[in-house]
Amino acid sequence: MSIADIRTDYRRQSLSEQDVAADPIAQFTRWFEEAVNAAVLEPNAMCLATATPDAYPSARMVLLKGFDARGFVFYTDYRSRKGQELADNPHASLCFFWAELERQVRINGAVQRVSRAESDAYFQSRPLPSRVGAWTSHQSMVLTDRSVLEQQLAANETRFASGQVPLPEHWGGLRIIPEELEFWQGRESRLHDRIQFRREAGAWVKRRLSP
Protein backbone atom coordinates (compact mmCIF):
# COMPACT_ATOMS: atom_id res chain seq x y z
CA MET A 1 0.00 0.00 0.00
CA SER A 2 1.19 3.49 -0.83
CA ILE A 3 1.48 5.96 2.03
CA ALA A 4 -0.69 8.28 -0.07
CA ASP A 5 -3.51 5.72 0.13
CA ILE A 6 -3.62 5.68 3.95
CA ARG A 7 -6.62 7.74 5.01
CA THR A 8 -9.45 7.83 7.51
CA ASP A 9 -12.75 9.59 6.94
CA TYR A 10 -13.90 11.12 10.22
CA ARG A 11 -17.61 10.66 10.96
CA ARG A 12 -18.05 10.43 14.74
CA GLN A 13 -19.18 13.94 15.73
CA SER A 14 -19.56 17.57 14.72
CA LEU A 15 -18.78 20.87 16.43
CA SER A 16 -20.83 24.05 16.11
CA GLU A 17 -20.38 27.46 17.66
CA GLN A 18 -23.41 26.70 19.84
CA ASP A 19 -21.79 23.47 21.12
CA VAL A 20 -18.69 25.24 22.42
CA ALA A 21 -18.47 26.80 25.88
CA ALA A 22 -18.05 30.57 26.05
CA ASP A 23 -14.77 30.08 27.90
CA PRO A 24 -12.08 28.01 26.12
CA ILE A 25 -10.68 26.59 29.36
CA ALA A 26 -14.14 25.26 30.20
CA GLN A 27 -14.32 23.76 26.71
CA PHE A 28 -10.89 22.17 27.10
CA THR A 29 -11.95 20.75 30.46
CA ARG A 30 -15.01 19.18 28.85
CA TRP A 31 -13.03 17.61 26.01
CA PHE A 32 -10.22 16.46 28.29
CA GLU A 33 -12.68 14.69 30.59
CA GLU A 34 -14.30 13.04 27.57
CA ALA A 35 -10.87 11.85 26.40
CA VAL A 36 -10.19 10.35 29.84
CA ASN A 37 -13.60 8.66 29.92
CA ALA A 38 -13.03 7.29 26.40
CA ALA A 39 -9.88 5.55 27.68
CA VAL A 40 -7.63 7.45 25.27
CA LEU A 41 -4.05 6.28 25.74
CA GLU A 42 -2.28 9.03 27.72
CA PRO A 43 -4.87 11.77 27.12
CA ASN A 44 -2.45 14.28 28.66
CA ALA A 45 0.21 13.63 26.01
CA MET A 46 0.83 16.75 23.94
CA CYS A 47 3.23 17.87 21.26
CA LEU A 48 5.25 20.87 22.47
CA ALA A 49 6.79 23.06 19.77
CA THR A 50 9.47 25.60 20.60
CA ALA A 51 11.82 27.76 18.54
CA THR A 52 15.18 29.43 18.91
CA PRO A 53 15.37 33.24 18.77
CA ASP A 54 16.31 32.92 15.07
CA ALA A 55 13.13 30.87 14.45
CA TYR A 56 14.61 27.35 14.15
CA PRO A 57 11.79 25.08 15.41
CA SER A 58 11.76 21.79 17.30
CA ALA A 59 8.93 19.64 18.63
CA ARG A 60 8.54 16.72 21.03
CA MET A 61 5.89 14.94 23.11
CA VAL A 62 5.54 15.90 26.77
CA LEU A 63 2.88 15.29 29.41
CA LEU A 64 0.43 17.89 30.69
CA LYS A 65 0.48 17.88 34.50
CA GLY A 66 -2.05 20.57 35.28
CA PHE A 67 -4.21 23.31 33.80
CA ASP A 68 -6.52 26.05 34.97
CA ALA A 69 -7.40 29.62 34.00
CA ARG A 70 -3.71 30.57 34.34
CA GLY A 71 -2.53 28.12 31.69
CA PHE A 72 -1.16 24.65 30.91
CA VAL A 73 1.72 23.22 32.97
CA PHE A 74 4.37 20.60 32.27
CA TYR A 75 7.65 19.81 34.05
CA THR A 76 11.14 19.41 32.67
CA ASP A 77 14.88 19.83 33.10
CA TYR A 78 15.45 23.53 32.51
CA ARG A 79 18.86 22.66 31.00
CA SER A 80 17.26 20.59 28.22
CA ARG A 81 16.93 21.80 24.64
CA LYS A 82 13.30 22.81 25.18
CA GLY A 83 14.20 24.47 28.47
CA GLN A 84 16.94 26.53 26.86
CA GLU A 85 14.81 27.45 23.84
CA LEU A 86 11.95 28.57 26.07
CA ALA A 87 14.35 30.62 28.21
CA ASP A 88 15.64 32.38 25.10
CA ASN A 89 12.28 32.61 23.27
CA PRO A 90 9.43 32.23 25.81
CA HIS A 91 6.65 31.32 23.41
CA ALA A 92 5.33 27.85 22.58
CA SER A 93 2.65 25.86 20.82
CA LEU A 94 0.88 22.75 22.14
CA CYS A 95 -1.12 20.17 20.23
CA PHE A 96 -3.30 17.41 21.67
CA PHE A 97 -4.56 14.69 19.30
CA TRP A 98 -7.21 12.31 20.60
CA ALA A 99 -7.58 9.91 17.66
CA GLU A 100 -10.28 7.84 19.36
CA LEU A 101 -12.53 10.93 19.43
CA GLU A 102 -11.27 12.36 16.12
CA ARG A 103 -10.33 15.57 17.94
CA GLN A 104 -7.41 17.93 18.15
CA VAL A 105 -6.71 20.97 20.33
CA ARG A 106 -4.03 23.54 19.48
CA ILE A 107 -2.81 26.10 22.01
CA ASN A 108 -0.39 29.00 21.46
CA GLY A 109 0.94 31.35 24.09
CA ALA A 110 3.70 32.86 26.15
CA VAL A 111 5.65 30.74 28.64
CA GLN A 112 6.78 31.36 32.20
CA ARG A 113 8.21 29.23 34.98
CA VAL A 114 5.87 28.14 37.74
CA SER A 115 6.83 29.01 41.33
CA ARG A 116 9.42 26.90 43.14
CA ALA A 117 6.76 26.00 45.70
CA GLU A 118 4.47 24.67 42.96
CA SER A 119 7.34 22.75 41.35
CA ASP A 120 8.38 21.27 44.68
CA ALA A 121 4.83 20.16 45.50
CA TYR A 122 4.61 18.28 42.21
CA PHE A 123 8.17 16.92 42.45
CA GLN A 124 7.55 15.43 45.89
CA SER A 125 4.39 13.72 44.57
CA ARG A 126 6.41 11.79 41.97
CA PRO A 127 7.53 8.18 42.53
CA LEU A 128 10.98 7.88 44.13
CA PRO A 129 12.68 6.52 40.95
CA SER A 130 11.42 9.53 38.99
CA ARG A 131 12.76 11.95 41.59
CA VAL A 132 16.14 10.21 41.60
CA GLY A 133 16.08 10.25 37.80
CA ALA A 134 15.74 14.04 37.76
CA TRP A 135 19.11 14.23 39.57
CA THR A 136 20.63 11.61 37.27
CA SER A 137 19.93 12.83 33.75
CA HIS A 138 21.23 16.11 32.33
CA GLN A 139 18.53 16.11 29.67
CA SER A 140 19.68 16.60 26.06
CA MET A 141 23.38 16.33 26.98
CA VAL A 142 25.45 13.99 24.77
CA LEU A 143 26.32 10.64 26.43
CA THR A 144 29.30 8.59 25.35
CA ASP A 145 27.56 5.41 26.50
CA ARG A 146 24.43 4.37 28.43
CA SER A 147 26.68 2.93 31.14
CA VAL A 148 27.56 6.50 32.14
CA LEU A 149 23.87 7.15 32.91
CA GLU A 150 23.52 3.84 34.75
CA GLN A 151 26.59 4.56 36.90
CA GLN A 152 25.21 7.98 37.82
CA LEU A 153 21.85 6.42 38.64
CA ALA A 154 23.48 3.88 40.96
CA ALA A 155 25.38 6.66 42.72
CA ASN A 156 22.19 8.68 43.20
CA GLU A 157 20.22 5.68 44.44
CA THR A 158 22.83 5.36 47.19
CA ARG A 159 22.86 9.11 47.81
CA PHE A 160 19.08 9.24 48.23
CA ALA A 161 18.59 5.84 49.86
CA SER A 162 16.61 7.52 52.66
CA GLY A 163 13.90 8.48 50.18
CA GLN A 164 14.38 12.19 50.90
CA VAL A 165 15.06 13.78 47.51
CA PRO A 166 15.15 17.59 47.28
CA LEU A 167 13.92 19.47 44.22
CA PRO A 168 16.91 20.11 41.92
CA GLU A 169 17.62 23.73 41.02
CA HIS A 170 17.65 22.74 37.34
CA TRP A 171 14.20 21.13 37.34
CA GLY A 172 10.68 22.53 37.51
CA GLY A 173 7.47 23.54 35.82
CA LEU A 174 6.67 25.72 32.84
CA ARG A 175 3.27 27.26 32.18
CA ILE A 176 1.95 28.11 28.71
CA ILE A 177 -0.34 31.13 29.11
CA PRO A 178 -2.85 30.72 26.27
CA GLU A 179 -3.40 33.50 23.79
CA GLU A 180 -5.09 31.28 21.21
CA LEU A 181 -6.89 27.92 21.37
CA GLU A 182 -8.38 25.98 18.51
CA PHE A 183 -10.82 23.06 18.87
CA TRP A 184 -10.80 20.74 15.87
CA GLN A 185 -13.38 18.04 15.24
CA GLY A 186 -12.80 15.68 12.33
CA ARG A 187 -15.54 15.58 9.69
CA GLU A 188 -16.20 13.75 6.43
CA SER A 189 -14.22 14.56 3.27
CA ARG A 190 -11.69 16.62 5.26
CA LEU A 191 -14.31 19.35 5.82
CA HIS A 192 -13.46 19.52 9.50
CA ASP A 193 -14.97 21.79 12.14
CA ARG A 194 -12.52 24.33 13.57
CA ILE A 195 -13.54 26.74 16.34
CA GLN A 196 -10.86 29.20 17.40
CA PHE A 197 -10.62 31.40 20.49
CA ARG A 198 -8.25 34.40 20.47
CA ARG A 199 -7.60 36.73 23.35
CA GLU A 200 -8.26 40.27 22.16
CA ALA A 201 -8.24 43.29 24.49
CA GLY A 202 -8.45 40.95 27.48
CA ALA A 203 -11.49 39.03 26.25
CA TRP A 204 -11.91 35.78 24.33
CA VAL A 205 -13.18 36.14 20.78
CA LYS A 206 -14.65 33.03 19.17
CA ARG A 207 -14.71 32.38 15.42
CA ARG A 208 -15.05 29.50 12.96
CA LEU A 209 -12.13 28.75 10.64
CA SER A 210 -12.29 27.13 7.24
CA PRO A 211 -10.90 23.59 7.19
C-alpha positions in Angstrom: 0.0 0.0 0.0 1.2 3.5 -0.8 1.5 6.0 2.0 -0.7 8.3 -0.1 -3.5 5.7 0.1 -3.6 5.7 3.9 -6.6 7.7 5.0 -9.5 7.8 7.5 -12.7 9.6 6.9 -13.9 11.1 10.2 -17.6 10.7 11.0 -18.1 10.4 14.7 -19.2 13.9 15.7 -19.6 17.6 14.7 -18.8 20.9 16.4 -20.8 24.1 16.1 -20.4 27.5 17.7 -23.4 26.7 19.8 -21.8 23.5 21.1 -18.7 25.2 22.4 -18.5 26.8 25.9 -18.1 30.6 26.1 -14.8 30.1 27.9 -12.1 28.0 26.1 -10.7 26.6 29.4 -14.1 25.3 30.2 -14.3 23.8 26.7 -10.9 22.2 27.1 -11.9 20.7 30.5 -15.0 19.2 28.8 -13.0 17.6 26.0 -10.2 16.5 28.3 -12.7 14.7 30.6 -14.3 13.0 27.6 -10.9 11.8 26.4 -10.2 10.4 29.8 -13.6 8.7 29.9 -13.0 7.3 26.4 -9.9 5.5 27.7 -7.6 7.4 25.3 -4.0 6.3 25.7 -2.3 9.0 27.7 -4.9 11.8 27.1 -2.5 14.3 28.7 0.2 13.6 26.0 0.8 16.8 23.9 3.2 17.9 21.3 5.3 20.9 22.5 6.8 23.1 19.8 9.5 25.6 20.6 11.8 27.8 18.5 15.2 29.4 18.9 15.4 33.2 18.8 16.3 32.9 15.1 13.1 30.9 14.4 14.6 27.4 14.1 11.8 25.1 15.4 11.8 21.8 17.3 8.9 19.6 18.6 8.5 16.7 21.0 5.9 14.9 23.1 5.5 15.9 26.8 2.9 15.3 29.4 0.4 17.9 30.7 0.5 17.9 34.5 -2.1 20.6 35.3 -4.2 23.3 33.8 -6.5 26.1 35.0 -7.4 29.6 34.0 -3.7 30.6 34.3 -2.5 28.1 31.7 -1.2 24.7 30.9 1.7 23.2 33.0 4.4 20.6 32.3 7.7 19.8 34.0 11.1 19.4 32.7 14.9 19.8 33.1 15.5 23.5 32.5 18.9 22.7 31.0 17.3 20.6 28.2 16.9 21.8 24.6 13.3 22.8 25.2 14.2 24.5 28.5 16.9 26.5 26.9 14.8 27.4 23.8 12.0 28.6 26.1 14.3 30.6 28.2 15.6 32.4 25.1 12.3 32.6 23.3 9.4 32.2 25.8 6.6 31.3 23.4 5.3 27.8 22.6 2.7 25.9 20.8 0.9 22.8 22.1 -1.1 20.2 20.2 -3.3 17.4 21.7 -4.6 14.7 19.3 -7.2 12.3 20.6 -7.6 9.9 17.7 -10.3 7.8 19.4 -12.5 10.9 19.4 -11.3 12.4 16.1 -10.3 15.6 17.9 -7.4 17.9 18.1 -6.7 21.0 20.3 -4.0 23.5 19.5 -2.8 26.1 22.0 -0.4 29.0 21.5 0.9 31.3 24.1 3.7 32.9 26.2 5.7 30.7 28.6 6.8 31.4 32.2 8.2 29.2 35.0 5.9 28.1 37.7 6.8 29.0 41.3 9.4 26.9 43.1 6.8 26.0 45.7 4.5 24.7 43.0 7.3 22.8 41.3 8.4 21.3 44.7 4.8 20.2 45.5 4.6 18.3 42.2 8.2 16.9 42.5 7.5 15.4 45.9 4.4 13.7 44.6 6.4 11.8 42.0 7.5 8.2 42.5 11.0 7.9 44.1 12.7 6.5 41.0 11.4 9.5 39.0 12.8 12.0 41.6 16.1 10.2 41.6 16.1 10.2 37.8 15.7 14.0 37.8 19.1 14.2 39.6 20.6 11.6 37.3 19.9 12.8 33.8 21.2 16.1 32.3 18.5 16.1 29.7 19.7 16.6 26.1 23.4 16.3 27.0 25.4 14.0 24.8 26.3 10.6 26.4 29.3 8.6 25.4 27.6 5.4 26.5 24.4 4.4 28.4 26.7 2.9 31.1 27.6 6.5 32.1 23.9 7.2 32.9 23.5 3.8 34.8 26.6 4.6 36.9 25.2 8.0 37.8 21.9 6.4 38.6 23.5 3.9 41.0 25.4 6.7 42.7 22.2 8.7 43.2 20.2 5.7 44.4 22.8 5.4 47.2 22.9 9.1 47.8 19.1 9.2 48.2 18.6 5.8 49.9 16.6 7.5 52.7 13.9 8.5 50.2 14.4 12.2 50.9 15.1 13.8 47.5 15.1 17.6 47.3 13.9 19.5 44.2 16.9 20.1 41.9 17.6 23.7 41.0 17.6 22.7 37.3 14.2 21.1 37.3 10.7 22.5 37.5 7.5 23.5 35.8 6.7 25.7 32.8 3.3 27.3 32.2 2.0 28.1 28.7 -0.3 31.1 29.1 -2.9 30.7 26.3 -3.4 33.5 23.8 -5.1 31.3 21.2 -6.9 27.9 21.4 -8.4 26.0 18.5 -10.8 23.1 18.9 -10.8 20.7 15.9 -13.4 18.0 15.2 -12.8 15.7 12.3 -15.5 15.6 9.7 -16.2 13.7 6.4 -14.2 14.6 3.3 -11.7 16.6 5.3 -14.3 19.4 5.8 -13.5 19.5 9.5 -15.0 21.8 12.1 -12.5 24.3 13.6 -13.5 26.7 16.3 -10.9 29.2 17.4 -10.6 31.4 20.5 -8.3 34.4 20.5 -7.6 36.7 23.4 -8.3 40.3 22.2 -8.2 43.3 24.5 -8.4 41.0 27.5 -11.5 39.0 26.3 -11.9 35.8 24.3 -13.2 36.1 20.8 -14.7 33.0 19.2 -14.7 32.4 15.4 -15.0 29.5 13.0 -12.1 28.7 10.6 -12.3 27.1 7.2 -10.9 23.6 7.2 
